[in-house]
Amino acid sequence: MAGPLLRSGVRRFPWLCNVLLYGSLFSAGDAAQQLLRRRPGQEPDWAQTRHVALVALSFHGNFNYVWLRGLERALPGRAPGVVLAKVLCDQLVGAPVAILAFYTGMSILQGKENIFSDCKKKFWNTYKTGLMYWPFVQLSNFVLVPVYLRTAYTGLCGFLWAIFICFSQQSGDGTAKSAFRWFQKEKVNADGEPSEK
């Protein structure tokens, strides 16, 4: 009963459902990265998660909804050449806009004096890291997912991306290498001995 009801709700209110799901999953990604990085006795920074939620709900969810629908109108269909054109457009236009909006939006909400500092330091590294992930996500999105669910699917995949980009925004440099270095450090216990797998 819930399945058909949910499907009809998503079809009747696609914008609202997609944006709320996207924002919720992106925020959950921030909470997850904080819990993964948390030290004993350290509380999560829920203000940070609220900032991520605000950026995701006010900009990213809406942008993705309009952007993905616009791509479908401009390049309709699932033919291989059309799908590759959509992926290329997404990576050349959509990805840079989303990265810039994230770093700038977070800097504004955190009250940083130079709101473009994180963009200047981390944009290219984050963009290059995204090129290892998002083209594959969007390829499957444009081939397999109905248009009315594409933002929700992007949000689902964005959960993993949010873990990475929120880590990068707080303490990384925008590279996958910095995230892997952090996870490698976590494998070393307090005695300095590598932990068992």
N, CA, C and O of each residue as an XYZ file, in Angstrom:
788
protein
N       0.821     -1.194      0.000
C       0.000      0.000      0.000
C       0.864      1.257      0.000
O       0.558      2.215     -0.710
N       1.946      1.266      0.791
C       2.790      2.455      0.875
C       3.514      2.715     -0.439
O       3.717      3.874     -0.802
N       3.909      1.670     -1.163
C       4.626      1.828     -2.432
C       3.844      2.640     -3.439
O       4.347      3.653     -3.926
N       2.595      2.221     -3.780
C       1.808      3.006     -4.737
C       1.486      4.414     -4.225
O       1.456      5.367     -5.004
N       1.247      4.544     -2.927
C       0.954      5.853     -2.357
C       2.166      6.776     -2.473
O       2.025      7.947     -2.827
N       3.350      6.253     -2.178
C       4.578      7.022     -2.285
C       4.829      7.429     -3.736
O       5.147      8.584     -4.020
N       4.684      6.467     -4.652
C       4.879      6.768     -6.073
C       3.924      7.853     -6.552
O       4.323      8.743     -7.303
N       2.664      7.786     -6.123
C       1.710      8.800     -6.566
C       2.048     10.158     -5.958
O       1.852     11.185     -6.607
N       2.556     10.182     -4.715
C       2.974     11.439     -4.093
C       4.148     12.060     -4.820
O       4.186     13.272     -5.032
N       5.111     11.228     -5.204
C       6.283     11.720     -5.931
C       5.861     12.255     -7.296
O       6.390     13.268     -7.753
N       4.919     11.589     -7.946
C       4.460     12.064     -9.254
C       3.605     13.314     -9.143
O       3.648     14.167    -10.029
N       2.832     13.438     -8.076
C       1.989     14.624     -7.899
C       2.795     15.836     -7.445
O       2.493     16.964     -7.833
N       3.815     15.608     -6.626
C       4.634     16.693     -6.082
C       6.115     16.403     -6.318
O       6.875     16.283     -5.358
N       6.535     16.288     -7.566
C       7.917     15.858     -7.831
C       8.974     16.832     -7.311
O       9.998     16.404     -6.778
N       8.739     18.113     -7.459
C       9.730     19.082     -6.994
C       9.941     18.947     -5.489
O      11.073     18.795     -5.030
N       8.863     19.002     -4.729
C       8.949     18.946     -3.272
C       9.607     17.651     -2.797
O      10.516     17.679     -1.967
N       9.151     16.536     -3.318
C       9.698     15.231     -2.891
C      11.174     15.106     -3.239
O      11.969     14.648     -2.418
N      11.543     15.507     -4.443
C      12.937     15.408     -4.873
C      13.845     16.316     -4.050
O      14.914     15.893     -3.609
N      13.425     17.556     -3.845
C      14.260     18.514     -3.114
C      14.405     18.101     -1.647
O      15.501     18.177     -1.091
N      13.314     17.667     -1.018
C      13.395     17.238      0.383
C      14.276     16.001      0.541
O      15.081     15.924      1.469
N      14.124     15.043     -0.358
C      14.952     13.844     -0.282
C      16.417     14.193     -0.517
O      17.293     13.715      0.205
N      16.686     15.018     -1.516
C      18.057     15.427     -1.812
C      18.678     16.115     -0.595
O      19.775     15.758     -0.166
N      17.972     17.104     -0.043
C      18.486     17.840      1.107
C      18.712     16.956      2.319
O      19.706     17.110      3.028
N      17.800     16.035      2.557
C      17.928     15.120      3.695
C      19.143     14.210      3.545
O      19.894     14.009      4.499
N      19.330     13.668      2.360
C      20.455     12.758      2.142
C      21.795     13.490      2.193
O      22.772     12.967      2.730
N      21.837     14.695      1.637
C      23.084     15.470      1.671
C      23.444     15.822      3.116
O      24.606     15.732      3.512
N      22.440     16.222      3.897
C      22.660     16.537      5.312
C      23.111     15.298      6.081
O      23.988     15.375      6.941
N      22.511     14.170      5.766
C      22.905     12.912      6.409
C      24.356     12.579      6.079
O      25.060     12.006      6.910
N      24.809     12.928      4.886
C      26.213     12.716      4.519
C      27.151     13.510      5.415
O      28.198     13.012      5.830
N      26.767     14.757      5.713
C      27.591     15.551      6.626
C      27.598     14.923      8.020
O      28.653     14.785      8.639
N      26.421     14.544      8.505
C      26.348     13.914      9.833
C      27.189     12.642      9.864
O      27.876     12.379     10.850
N      27.140     11.858      8.801
C      27.919     10.611      8.738
C      29.414     10.896      8.799
O      30.142     10.222      9.526
N      29.880     11.894      8.037
C      31.328     12.160      8.058
C      31.758     12.669      9.427
O      32.870     12.387      9.874
N      30.883     13.421     10.098
C      31.229     13.879     11.444
C      31.300     12.707     12.423
O      32.194     12.649     13.267
N      30.362     11.784     12.306
C      30.371     10.620     13.198
C      31.578      9.723     12.914
O      32.146      9.138     13.836
N      31.971      9.614     11.645
C      33.153      8.826     11.300
C      34.427      9.453     11.864
O      35.350      8.738     12.254
N      34.482     10.774     11.908
C      35.687     11.489     12.355
C      35.691     11.768     13.847
O      36.704     12.213     14.387
N      34.602     11.519     14.508
C      34.445     11.895     15.920
C      35.423     11.149     16.814
O      35.648      9.948     16.666
N      35.983     11.887     17.728
C      36.858     11.330     18.766
C      36.010     11.031     19.997
O      34.946     11.629     20.159
N      36.446     10.132     20.860
C      35.684      9.866     22.090
C      35.458     11.159     22.886
O      36.385     11.937     23.111
N      34.223     11.363     23.300
C      33.867     12.539     24.070
C      33.568     13.771     23.234
O      33.125     14.787     23.770
N      33.801     13.701     21.935
C      33.556     14.843     21.056
C      32.127     14.789     20.532
O      31.672     13.754     20.045
N      31.436     15.897     20.637
C      30.060     15.982     20.136
C      30.057     16.391     18.675
O      30.912     17.169     18.250
N      29.104     15.877     17.895
C      28.990     16.337     16.504
C      28.642     17.826     16.452
O      28.009     18.356     17.365
N      29.051     18.477     15.402
C      28.769     19.898     15.194
C      27.465     20.007     14.403
O      27.473     20.052     13.173
N      26.343     20.047     15.131
C      25.045     20.057     14.464
C      24.796     21.369     13.731
O      23.992     21.410     12.799
N      25.470     22.436     14.134
C      25.348     23.699     13.389
C      25.911     23.514     11.979
O      25.353     24.033     11.013
N      27.010     22.779     11.865
C      27.588     22.470     10.555
C      26.575     21.699      9.709
O      26.389     22.008      8.532
N      25.928     20.710     10.294
C      24.945     19.914      9.562
C      23.751     20.776      9.153
O      23.214     20.605      8.059
N      23.336     21.691     10.012
C      22.248     22.621      9.641
C      22.669     23.500      8.471
O      21.862     23.763      7.579
N      23.916     23.957      8.458
C      24.414     24.757      7.335
C      24.391     23.952      6.041
O      23.977     24.454      4.996
N      24.834     22.705      6.116
C      24.816     21.833      4.937
C      23.375     21.636      4.467
O      23.097     21.687      3.269
N      22.461     21.411      5.412
C      21.055     21.228      5.065
C      20.497     22.463      4.377
O      19.765     22.353      3.393
N      20.838     23.625      4.885
C      20.339     24.868      4.294
C      20.855     25.056      2.873
O      20.093     25.430      1.981
N      22.135     24.800      2.656
C      22.702     24.910      1.302
C      22.066     23.864      0.387
O      21.721     24.168     -0.755
N      21.909     22.643      0.878
C      21.341     21.566      0.057
C      19.878     21.823     -0.286
O      19.459     21.603     -1.422
N      19.104     22.286      0.686
C      17.675     22.522      0.444
C      17.425     23.797     -0.350
O      16.569     23.821     -1.234
N      18.168     24.855     -0.037
C      17.894     26.126     -0.707
C      18.507     26.198     -2.102
O      17.939     26.834     -2.990
N      19.647     25.560     -2.308
C      20.269     25.651     -3.628
C      20.385     24.313     -4.339
O      19.780     24.125     -5.394
N      21.151     23.377     -3.781
C      21.501     22.164     -4.520
C      20.297     21.337     -4.972
O      20.237     20.921     -6.129
N      19.348     21.097     -4.084
C      18.177     20.314     -4.478
C      17.397     20.987     -5.586
O      16.994     20.338     -6.552
N      17.181     22.291     -5.452
C      16.461     23.044     -6.476
C      17.239     23.118     -7.786
O      16.679     22.920     -8.864
N      18.529     23.405     -7.681
C      19.365     23.477     -8.878
C      19.350     22.150     -9.632
O      19.165     22.120    -10.849
N      19.546     21.059     -8.901
C      19.557     19.750     -9.560
C      18.214     19.429    -10.199
O      18.164     18.873    -11.296
N      17.144     19.770     -9.530
C      15.816     19.506    -10.086
C      15.627     20.257    -11.411
O      15.227     19.663    -12.413
N      15.912     21.543    -11.409
C      15.750     22.356    -12.622
C      16.773     21.947    -13.683
O      16.432     21.825    -14.860
N      18.009     21.737    -13.277
C      19.091     21.388    -14.197
C      18.814     20.054    -14.911
O      18.927     19.965    -16.133
N      18.456     19.035    -14.147
C      18.235     17.722    -14.757
C      17.015     17.718    -15.666
O      17.030     17.048    -16.699
N      15.979     18.431    -15.320
C      14.808     18.550    -16.192
C      15.155     19.354    -17.445
O      14.711     19.028    -18.546
N      15.946     20.401    -17.266
C      16.380     21.199    -18.417
C      17.243     20.402    -19.376
O      17.100     20.529    -20.592
N      18.127     19.590    -18.847
C      18.948     18.718    -19.704
C      18.070     17.761    -20.502
O      18.314     17.512    -21.683
N      17.049     17.230    -19.844
C      16.162     16.288    -20.531
C      15.373     16.986    -21.635
O      15.132     16.401    -22.691
N      14.973     18.227    -21.398
C      14.249     18.975    -22.444
C      15.171     19.316    -23.609
O      14.777     19.215    -24.770
N      16.394     19.718    -23.295
C      17.347     20.099    -24.339
C      17.867     18.890    -25.112
O      18.104     18.961    -26.318
N      18.038     17.793    -24.402
C      18.595     16.570    -25.006
C      17.719     15.380    -24.623
O      18.110     14.568    -23.784
N      16.539     15.270    -25.229
C      15.620     14.198    -24.826
C      16.082     12.812    -25.291
O      16.706     12.662    -26.341
N      15.757     11.817    -24.480
C      15.985     10.436    -24.885
C      17.129      9.757    -24.166
O      17.814     10.329    -23.317
N      17.301      8.472    -24.564
C      18.325      7.632    -23.926
C      19.267      6.995    -24.921
O      19.939      6.012    -24.609
N      19.317      7.550    -26.114
C      20.270      7.051    -27.114
C      21.686      7.301    -26.590
O      21.916      8.291    -25.895
N      22.629      6.427    -26.909
C      23.986      6.565    -26.356
C      24.615      7.948    -26.561
O      25.205      8.495    -25.630
N      24.501      8.512    -27.748
C      25.084      9.832    -28.004
C      24.430     10.926    -27.183
O      25.103     11.846    -26.718
N      23.115     10.831    -27.002
C      22.375     11.820    -26.208
C      22.777     11.711    -24.736
O      22.994     12.725    -24.072
N      22.875     10.503    -24.238
C      23.253     10.297    -22.837
C      24.668     10.824    -22.587
O      24.915     11.479    -21.574
N      25.582     10.546    -23.493
C      26.950     11.052    -23.323
C      26.988     12.575    -23.380
O      27.762     13.201    -22.655
N      26.161     13.177    -24.232
C      26.086     14.643    -24.291
C      25.556     15.205    -22.971
O      26.040     16.233    -22.498
N      24.572     14.543    -22.380
C      24.037     14.985    -21.083
C      25.110     14.903    -19.999
O      25.264     15.823    -19.195
N      25.840     13.804    -19.985
C      26.901     13.632    -18.983
C      27.963     14.716    -19.165
O      28.425     15.307    -18.190
N      28.344     14.973    -20.406
C      29.350     15.999    -20.684
C      28.859     17.380    -20.233
O      29.592     18.117    -19.573
N      27.632     17.724    -20.588
C      27.059     19.014    -20.151
C      27.019     19.097    -18.634
O      27.343     20.134    -18.056
N      26.624     18.017    -17.994
C      26.530     18.004    -16.537
C      27.895     18.260    -15.906
O      28.001     19.004    -14.931
N      28.936     17.646    -16.458
C      30.262     17.800    -15.868
C      30.918     19.132    -16.208
O      31.727     19.636    -15.428
N      30.582     19.712    -17.360
C      31.183     20.989    -17.745
C      30.447     22.205    -17.190
O      31.050     23.263    -17.012
N      29.146     22.065    -16.913
C      28.358     23.200    -16.430
C      27.806     22.938    -15.022
O      28.051     23.719    -14.104
N      27.074     21.856    -14.858
C      26.406     21.583    -13.591
C      27.358     21.364    -12.428
O      27.156     21.917    -11.347
N      28.384     20.569    -12.639
C      29.319     20.255    -11.547
C      30.048     21.490    -11.018
O      30.098     21.684     -9.804
N      30.616     22.332    -11.889
C      31.285     23.524    -11.357
C      30.340     24.445    -10.580
O      30.721     24.992     -9.545
N      29.119     24.616    -11.071
C      28.150     25.460    -10.371
C      27.864     24.892     -8.981
O      27.837     25.633     -7.999
N      27.652     23.586     -8.900
C      27.332     22.951     -7.618
C      28.495     23.058     -6.628
O      28.273     23.323     -5.446
N      29.706     22.857     -7.086
C      30.878     22.940     -6.199
C      31.063     24.369     -5.699
O      31.268     24.596     -4.507
N      30.991     25.328     -6.614
C      31.142     26.733     -6.221
C      30.059     27.143     -5.227
O      30.341     27.829     -4.244
N      28.829     26.726     -5.482
C      27.719     27.075     -4.590
C      27.912     26.448     -3.209
O      27.603     27.076     -2.197
N      28.414     25.227     -3.161
C      28.621     24.577     -1.864
C      29.662     25.319     -1.032
O      29.385     25.729      0.096
N      30.861     25.490     -1.591
C      31.923     26.132     -0.822
C      31.568     27.579     -0.462
O      31.827     28.014      0.661
N      30.985     28.320     -1.393
C      30.621     29.711     -1.123
C      29.475     29.789     -0.119
O      29.520     30.586      0.819
N      28.452     28.966     -0.313
C      27.317     28.957      0.607
C      27.723     28.599      2.020
O      27.270     29.225      2.978
N      28.576     27.597      2.155
C      29.035     27.211      3.489
C      29.865     28.328      4.125
O      29.744     28.584      5.323
N      30.695     28.984      3.337
C      31.509     30.084      3.868
C      30.630     31.234      4.349
O      30.907     31.834      5.388
N      29.574     31.545      3.602
C      28.644     32.601      4.008
C      27.975     32.222      5.325
O      27.925     33.029      6.254
N      27.461     30.999      5.407
C      26.756     30.568      6.615
C      27.671     30.463      7.830
O      27.223     30.630      8.964
N      28.940     30.188      7.598
C      29.899     30.097      8.702
C      30.470     31.462      9.073
O      31.260     31.578     10.010
N      30.065     32.495      8.335
C      30.506     33.848      8.648
C      31.968     34.110      8.350
O      32.591     34.950      9.000
N      32.526     33.401      7.375
C      33.930     33.618      7.026
C      34.086     34.986      6.368
O      33.208     35.447      5.639
N      35.213     35.618      6.641
C      35.471     36.942      6.089
C      35.630     36.880      4.573
O      35.047     37.691      3.853
N      36.408     35.934      4.092
C      36.604     35.772      2.649
C      35.773     34.563      2.204
O      36.194     33.418      2.371
N      34.604     34.825      1.642
C      33.694     33.728      1.290
C      34.181     32.905      0.100
O      33.640     31.831     -0.162
N      35.184     33.383     -0.617
C      35.698     32.645     -1.768
C      36.999     31.898     -1.475
O      37.569     31.270     -2.367
N      37.465     31.964     -0.235
C      38.732     31.334      0.132
C      38.725     29.819     -0.129
O      39.643     29.290     -0.756
N      37.684     29.127      0.355
C      37.617     27.679      0.131
C      37.526     27.351     -1.354
O      38.123     26.377     -1.813
N      36.785     28.157     -2.104
C      36.681     27.940     -3.557
C      38.058     28.017     -4.208
O      38.433     27.164     -5.012
N      38.802     29.060     -3.842
C      40.128     29.248     -4.439
C      41.061     28.097     -4.107
O      41.840     27.654     -4.952
N      40.978     27.613     -2.869
C      41.890     26.560     -2.418
C      41.486     25.166     -2.896
O      42.347     24.332     -3.178
N      40.186     24.911     -2.986
C      39.729     23.526     -3.132
C      38.945     23.215     -4.397
O      38.695     22.044     -4.686
N      38.548     24.233     -5.163
C      37.664     23.987     -6.304
C      38.227     22.964     -7.280
O      37.582     21.952     -7.553
N      39.434     23.217     -7.813
C      39.960     22.327     -8.859
C      40.175     20.907     -8.352
O      39.886     19.945     -9.064
N      40.680     20.769     -7.135
C      40.859     19.422     -6.584
C      39.517     18.713     -6.426
O      39.393     17.530     -6.742
N      38.517     19.439     -5.937
C      37.192     18.839     -5.751
C      36.584     18.488     -7.097
O      35.991     17.421     -7.252
N      36.727     19.375     -8.067
C      36.189     19.121     -9.412
C      36.833     17.868    -10.009
O      36.134     17.008    -10.545
N      38.156     17.762     -9.920
C      38.852     16.587    -10.472
C      38.441     15.307     -9.743
O      38.289     14.257    -10.369
N      38.262     15.391     -8.434
C      37.802     14.224     -7.673
C      36.395     13.843     -8.115
O      36.090     12.662     -8.281
N      35.540     14.843     -8.304
C      34.174     14.595     -8.779
C      34.143     13.907    -10.130
O      33.237     13.120    -10.406
N      35.127     14.198    -10.979
C      35.181     13.543    -12.293
C      35.452     12.040    -12.194
O      35.253     11.310    -13.164
N      35.897     11.586    -11.051
C      36.095     10.146    -10.845
C      34.815      9.470    -10.362
O      34.752      8.242    -10.301
N      33.793     10.257    -10.018
C      32.570      9.711     -9.433
C      31.316     10.065    -10.238
O      30.572      9.181    -10.664
N      31.090     11.374    -10.441
C      29.817     11.827    -10.993
C      29.516     11.398    -12.426
O      28.350     11.129    -12.714
N      30.472     11.314    -13.339
C      30.090     10.855    -14.679
C      29.452      9.463    -14.668
O      28.533      9.196    -15.443
N      29.930      8.589    -13.802
C      29.369      7.241    -13.715
C      27.978      7.259    -13.084
O      27.083      6.522    -13.496
N      27.817      8.115    -12.075
C      26.498      8.279    -11.446
C      25.502      8.806    -12.465
O      24.408      8.261    -12.607
N      25.875      9.859    -13.171
C      24.937     10.475    -14.106
C      24.691      9.593    -15.326
O      23.600      9.632    -15.895
N      25.654      8.816    -15.733
C      25.430      7.876    -16.828
C      24.314      6.906    -16.454
O      23.394      6.682    -17.241
N      24.393      6.336    -15.265
C      23.327      5.423    -14.826
C      22.022      6.186    -14.611
O      20.949      5.645    -14.880
N      22.087      7.411    -14.139
C      20.904      8.234    -13.918
C      20.166      8.484    -15.241
O      18.952      8.292    -15.321
N      20.888      8.906    -16.262
C      20.263      9.248    -17.542
C      19.777      8.024    -18.316
O      18.881      8.131    -19.153
N      20.363      6.875    -18.039
C      19.958      5.647    -18.747
C      18.829      4.917    -18.022
O      17.914      4.413    -18.674
N      18.868      4.848    -16.707
C      17.980      3.957    -15.958
C      16.839      4.633    -15.189
O      15.817      3.997    -14.931
N      16.994      5.897    -14.822
C      16.065      6.524    -13.877
C      15.055      7.410    -14.620
O      15.440      8.188    -15.493
N      13.760      7.296    -14.276
C      12.769      8.194    -14.881
C      13.058      9.646    -14.491
O      13.591      9.906    -13.412
N      12.710     10.579    -15.360
C      13.013     11.992    -15.151
C      12.503     12.490    -13.804
O      13.196     13.254    -13.132
N      11.316     12.077    -13.400
C      10.735     12.606    -12.163
C      11.451     12.128    -10.902
O      11.194     12.648     -9.816
N      12.344     11.148    -11.027
C      13.103     10.659     -9.861
C      14.593     10.977     -9.939
O      15.350     10.562     -9.062
N      15.027     11.693    -10.952
C      16.467     11.903    -11.152
C      17.127     12.717    -10.045
O      18.256     12.420     -9.655
N      16.451     13.729     -9.537
C      17.047     14.510     -8.447
C      17.163     13.658     -7.189
O      18.155     13.748     -6.464
N      16.162     12.840     -6.930
C      16.211     11.945     -5.764
C      17.365     10.955     -5.906
O      18.084     10.698     -4.941
N      17.545     10.401     -7.102
C      18.650      9.469     -7.344
C      19.991     10.184     -7.162
O      20.920      9.636     -6.568
N      20.082     11.412     -7.680
C      21.306     12.196     -7.506
C      21.555     12.449     -6.019
O      22.700     12.421     -5.568
N      20.497     12.694     -5.266
C      20.630     12.877     -3.822
C      21.108     11.616     -3.128
O      21.930     11.675     -2.214
N      20.591     10.475     -3.564
C      21.018      9.204     -2.990
C      22.515      9.001     -3.220
O      23.250      8.648     -2.298
N      22.951      9.223     -4.434
C      24.386      9.110     -4.739
C      25.160     10.267     -4.107
O      26.341     10.138     -3.783
N      24.480     11.389     -3.938
C      25.092     12.547     -3.310
C      25.410     12.333     -1.839
O      26.243     13.045     -1.279
N      24.761     11.366     -1.207
C      25.074     11.037      0.184
C      26.565     10.710      0.323
O      27.231     11.228      1.219
N      27.084      9.863     -0.551
C      28.514      9.523     -0.513
C      29.370     10.740     -0.837
O      30.395     10.978     -0.197
N      28.941     11.510     -1.837
C      29.676     12.710     -2.218
C      29.682     13.710     -1.062
O      30.695     14.364     -0.812
N      28.554     13.829     -0.359
C      28.464     14.761      0.763
C      29.447     14.391      1.869
O      30.040     15.271      2.492
N      29.621     13.102      2.115
C      30.607     12.680      3.106
C      31.976     13.228      2.715
O      32.700     13.770      3.551
N      32.322     13.083      1.438
C      33.620     13.556      0.956
C      33.723     15.079      0.970
O      34.678     15.628      1.519
N      32.742     15.770      0.369
C      32.879     17.222      0.212
C      32.764     17.939      1.558
O      33.393     18.979      1.754
N      31.978     17.405      2.479
C      31.893     18.011      3.815
C      33.193     17.802      4.583
O      33.637     18.690      5.310
N      33.799     16.635      4.424
C      35.128     16.407      5.005
C      36.117     17.403      4.407
O      36.891     18.026      5.134
N      36.092     17.554      3.082
C      37.017     18.474      2.413
C      36.806     19.907      2.863
O      37.766     20.652      3.060
N      35.552     20.289      3.025
C      35.252     21.660      3.428
C      35.763     21.934      4.843
O      36.213     23.041      5.137
N      35.693     20.938      5.710
C      36.115     21.136      7.093
C      37.608     20.950      7.302
O      38.227     21.710      8.048
N      38.202     19.941      6.650
C      39.614     19.702      6.961
C      40.424     19.104      5.814
O      41.619     18.861      5.981
N      39.828     18.866      4.688
C      40.580     18.299      3.568
C      41.005     19.373      2.588
O      40.812     20.565      2.823
N      41.586     18.929      1.487
C      42.013     19.883      0.463
C      41.260     19.678     -0.854
O      41.642     20.227     -1.887
N      40.189     18.883     -0.809
C      39.400     18.652     -2.006
C      39.854     17.461     -2.826
O      39.286     17.181     -3.881
N      40.874     16.757     -2.354
C      41.356     15.587     -3.096
C      40.908     14.304     -2.407
O      40.724     14.262     -1.190
N      40.738     13.271     -3.205
C      40.432     11.962     -2.640
C      41.616     11.499     -1.784
O      41.436     10.787     -0.796
N      42.818     11.907     -2.170
C      44.023     11.516     -1.437
C      43.964     11.980      0.016
O      44.358     11.241      0.918
N      43.469     13.212      0.254
C      43.398     13.701      1.643
C      42.411     12.881      2.459
O      42.646     12.618      3.639
N      41.310     12.477      1.840
C      40.334     11.637      2.549
C      40.926     10.261      2.843
O      40.744      9.731      3.939
N      41.636      9.677      1.870
C      42.258      8.371      2.087
C      43.345      8.450      3.154
O      43.495      7.528      3.956
N      44.109      9.551      3.168
C      45.134      9.728      4.208
C      44.495      9.755      5.583
O      45.012      9.161      6.529
N      43.352     10.455      5.692
C      42.673     10.520      6.982
C      42.211      9.126      7.408
O      42.396      8.742      8.563
N      41.607      8.361      6.483
C      41.166      7.013      6.832
C      42.355      6.129      7.193
O      42.239      5.273      8.070
N      43.486      6.318      6.539
C      44.683      5.534      6.847
C      45.157      5.833      8.262
O      45.551      4.924      8.992
N      45.121      7.121      8.656
C      45.517      7.494     10.025
C      44.607      6.838     11.047
O      45.065      6.465     12.127
N      43.347      6.693     10.732
C      42.387      6.098     11.655
C      42.678      4.621     11.896
O      42.233      4.055     12.894
N      43.424      3.995     10.985
C      43.755      2.581     11.158
C      44.878      2.374     12.174
O      45.138      1.250     12.604
N      45.534      3.463     12.549
C      46.618      3.374     13.524
C      46.027      3.614     14.906
O      45.359      4.624     15.132
N      46.270      2.692     15.829
C      45.686      2.847     17.178
C      46.538      3.776     18.036
O      47.551      4.296     17.570
N      46.144      3.978     19.246
C      46.802      4.932     20.141
C      48.269      4.576     20.416
O      49.064      5.462     20.729
N      48.632      3.315     20.304
C      50.011      2.899     20.533
C      50.904      3.121     19.331
O      52.115      2.911     19.395
N      50.302      3.545     18.237
C      51.092      3.749     17.026
C      51.227      2.494     16.191
O      51.905      2.497     15.163
N      50.577      1.406     16.632
C      50.639      0.165     15.885
C      49.475      0.112     14.897
O      48.365      0.523     15.236
N      49.708     -0.387     13.676
C      48.600     -0.529     12.735
C      47.533     -1.449     13.309
O      47.835     -2.473     13.923
N      46.280     -1.063     13.096
C      45.185     -1.894     13.610
C      45.000     -3.109     12.727
O      45.355     -3.093     11.548
N      44.442     -4.166     13.302
C      44.189     -5.385     12.552
C      43.014     -5.184     11.611
O      42.066     -4.463     11.926
N      43.084     -5.823     10.467
C      41.977     -5.722      9.506
C      40.860     -6.634      9.896
O      39.839     -6.689      9.210
